[in-house]
Amino acid sequence: MPKRILQNELDAVIRAVAGFPEGARVEEIRGTLGDSVPHRTLQRWLVLLVEQKRIIVECRARVSRYRLPVITAEVKIKLPYIKVEVRGEVYVPMSSEGEALRQVV
């Protein structure tokens, strides 16, 4: 009977992959997780995560790199129309003599 894979083990692999935005090789992921995970076990976990579409594998020149999938979404927000009225007086800057004259008028 095969050993049951714990969710926290898979989550640890995903966190390790997330540390490499451009993608990571198996050796890099294993280095992040530590040597406690055998190489072949990590490969099986990566295959499982790819099947679950939780990570993506890219093959480049005989080297597979694993990375998180890019999640895109489109959001449309309709804001209510807001009418703003502002009232006031605007004056051209003037000298102190001009200000005194404006006060008189």
Long-range contacts (C-beta under 8 A, 24 or more apart in sequence): 5-45, 5-48, 9-37, 9-45, 10-45, 10-48, 10-49, 10-54, 13-42, 13-45, 13-46, 13-49, 13-55, 14-49, 14-54, 14-55, 14-68, 17-55, 17-66, 17-67, 17-68, 18-68, 20-67, 21-67, 21-68, 22-65, 22-67, 23-58, 23-65, 23-66, 23-67, 24-65, 24-66, 24-67, 25-63, 25-64, 25-65, 25-66, 26-64, 26-66, 29-66
